[in-house]
Amino acid sequence: MEEKKPVAILDADFEAMVLKGNGIRVVDFWAPWCGPCHSMAPALEAFSEANADKVHVFKLDVDDNPKTAEKYEIRSVPTVIFFKDGESIDTTMGAMSQAALQEKLDKYDG
């Protein structure tokens, strides 16, 4: 996997990049005005770089992409959803540390 940093995606990209992708995909639902989202960004980037060989990490701005945010009932940002082979397997609301992200990945990457 060539991309190490989280990739910004849009409603139009979501199905192809997340739902039709094999393996584990992590999506950070965030907003530009969200303080905890900005606080979590360095941990998300470090997690993405550390696991570039086994996971794809995406960021979806809920303000600009309401269709996907509504579909997954995002009521609070940040919300992180782990997908495996197109299926949602874990949802966490609130900022996550790199260690917490890693713990979830290790749980599902078996």
N, C-alpha and C positions, 0 to 999 in steps of 0.2 A: 504494500500500500504506500503510494508515493506521498500523499498529503499528510503532513504532520500536524498542522494547525486546524482548529475547527473550521468547517466550511459553512458559510452563510447560504441558506437555501430559502426558496420561496414556496408558496402554496403549489405553484405549477411544477416544481421539482420534487415535491415530497414523495409522491408515489414511486417515481422511477428511482430516486436515490435512497429512500428509506424502506418503503414497503416491498419493493421488488429486489432489494439487495440481499445477498446471502450473508450469513454470519451476524455478528452483533453490530448494531448501529445505535449510537447515543445521540439524542436530540435535546438540546438546551432551548427551552421556550423562554424567551427573555424580552425585555423592552428597554429602549434607550434611556428612559426616565427612571429605571429601577436601580436604586443604590446597591442592594444585595446582588443583583445581576453583575454589576461592574466589579464588585468585591470578589465574586466567584470566578470571573474571567481568567485570572492568572492560574488558578487551580485547574480549570478546564483545559487551558492550553498546555499546561505541564502534563496532565493526564493524557491528552491527545498525543503529545510528542513521545511520551514514555511507552505508549501502546500502539504506535503507528502501524506496527506489523500485524495487529490482531483486531483492531476496531476502527470504524469510521465515526468521527464526531462531527455533528452539525449544530448550527445555531439558527433558530427561526424567530424572527422578530414578530411578536404576536400582534402588534399594532398594524404592521404592513401586511400580515398574512392571517386575517381573521378566520378564513375558512378552515384551515388546519387546526388552529387554536380552538375553534368551536367544536370541531369533530372530536378532539381529545379532551374536551371539557376543561380547558386550562382556565382556572379561576384566580390563580396566584402565580406571580413570577418571582424568581425563577422556578420553573418546574422542569425536571429532567426525566425523560422517558427512555428506558432501554428497550430496544427491539431486537428480536432474534428471528432471522429468516422471515421478516415482515410482520411478526406478531409482537404486540406490546407485552413485555414480560415484567416490567417494574416501573413504577412511577414514584418520584420523590418530589415533594414540594419544599421549597426553601433552598438556600445556598448550600452547596456541598463542598467539602474539602477534597483535595486530590486523593487523600487516603480513603475517604468514603466512596468516591467514584471507583477507585481501584478495588476496594472490597466487593462492591457490587459486580464489577467485571469478573473478578476471580470466581465469584459464586456462579455466574452464568456461562463462563467460558470453560466448560468442562469437557 
